[in-house]
């Protein structure tokens, strides 16, 4: 079974590394990491990952806008998006649910269970 | 003939004639003319008699007192010899007149013939010897006698008029009585004239006297009863008069003792007339005739010699006695009226004093009320809050000056207006439920937004406190409510800033924490390489404290969100046994690590709660129990149904609505056999960062916020949480949750009137667990 490919869009490089290593160690998934929303949109269209882990708080174009762009692009709208965010206010959570993301994982997350959380949200098997 | 006479018409009034006579002292009569014809004569005596006999004399006219028919003589008659004089005198005597008007051939008045003057002239002519006739002498003698008689009549009339005037003008009885005795003495030329008053005991004493020396005065001397026995009094009371010419005359009728008494005072003759006086006037002005009584006697004494008293003298005294009686009546009436006036004055004075006292008291009360109102206004107008009183009809009855500052509306403009009119229909619709609640007798607090006159919207906290009036045994009646509105814009701004700060800080803290926590976790797996024992130990230290930091950040955010109201409990019907099972499962691994068994006891009880937050509460309590229990000691988790009478040892500040039956509750308990909690810490452990022993807590990885979060969650559900413990034995934590959808206390949590009561969706939060060693 081909391994999954996950696009990680987060402006924090350290988080990119933790996420990549975590997914590799726990699920042997391949990861592509980018540091901005624009780059993420481009890479998503090119690479066609199996899923996207998307940070919310990013400069220039934040996660919500990035998601909307991905959703509006026929090439990328089918790719499930999971928000990876430290924002946990009720109003924000309401918004996340409203825009149609596949799920929300709160920071700080447990790297040892990150892969299983993603698999659970996307109904993948590890 | 005297040509000096006054003329007047029949309609001339007596007062006017008196005035004219006073300026013409030589005129003795007034001829009444009608179309220049003499139709009557009025003399001074006529006028005085009219005054004496008529109380209304001032309204009388000459026609009422003039003498008629008028006998006139012609001028031609006067020019005849004095043989006509006897004829004139006969006219005088026949018609009982004193004056004869003299008229010319055309009946025009040319003069008056006075009787006196005629007699004098006749007497003088007789003495000149022109004619000496007995008739003339007799006429002269008669004339002299007649003249004396006329003079005395005149004097009597004058005395009567004078006394009558005195009675009319003065009510001083003493003065009247003294004038009477003085004038009578002068007129009668008596040696003594006195007024004797009869006393109620039958005795009497002189009270007024006019006596000529050398005769002794009797004034002040009390006459013995024998002098005036009762039978004599009875006779005088019937109107008897006594005129004794000579007390020594055998037929005088006096007893020897009286003669002897009279001799003591040198009395030779006496004239006594009674003064009869009606009894005291009835207050009810009865029409029945009043009985009369003998008030006293008017007495004239002749001491120099016996004296034959004349009819005139007797008549004079009788008339004067009548006048004295009238004066006594006036005096009595005056006394009565003065007494009435005195009583009425006393009543009025008393009423006036009472009125003044009442006015003083009312003035004091009004001053106190004004001062109290001024103080109230001073206080209410200087507080930077809106203070109002609204009646049960929702009309403003008091507003402080802050309404002017906030809305630009003077309190006087608002007074009496309805809330709806002042607030506006839209805002009134939003707050109407709270107004209705207050008018049912329940206090209510809510938050709202108000547009002030500066054009900006301000957040306000509004409290309505019902005004209840107790009326006897009946239930208190709601008369209205007091409204207090506080501008909380600053507080809201601070809260928003705090929320923003916390949200930002939360994000800024969590981001690096994610990296640190994540990388340490991955390193701790050992799959990235092996460290030395010390290195591995340091890694574990870093990992544990990172976990602790993550929990602290999460707890701080949880607590802040719950307190700020951002998190609302999504209450629903759930099974208490199921929640216990979830909490047990979540803490199972940690409990196993500590070699602690979690025992549960629960019945399927339907509760009204947010299941995730109840599970969070249970996991917090279980976490504490595990932390503070020695290995091998079980922890007991249970739930049972109960009623509201189960109360914590300490009183709760929670609002308890009146007239509500005790609510059915679910009572959760978490019991351990740990070290226990000192009694003085059983309350404080629910405060933030309060722990039994901070050093012990740090060793066990606690944040100091877990129980505070549990309390907030339980209170949001309308329940209570408390702990019971014994040092060295163990502790038991209890909390209650309603079994059914109970009405939320309106003071428990402020609502935003404009936003309404919305329930935002709740977030999914996995329970936190202690790390497991690998």
Interface residues (C-beta under 8 A of the other chain):
Chain A: X12 X14 X15 X17 X18 X19 X21 X22 X25 X57 X86 X87 X88 X89 X90 X91 X93 X94 X97 X107 X108 X109 X110 X111 X112
Chain B: X503 X506 X507 X510 X511 X512 X513 X514 X515 X517 X518 X519 X521 X522 X525 X527 X528 X550 X557 X561 X566 X567 X568 X760 X761 X762 X763
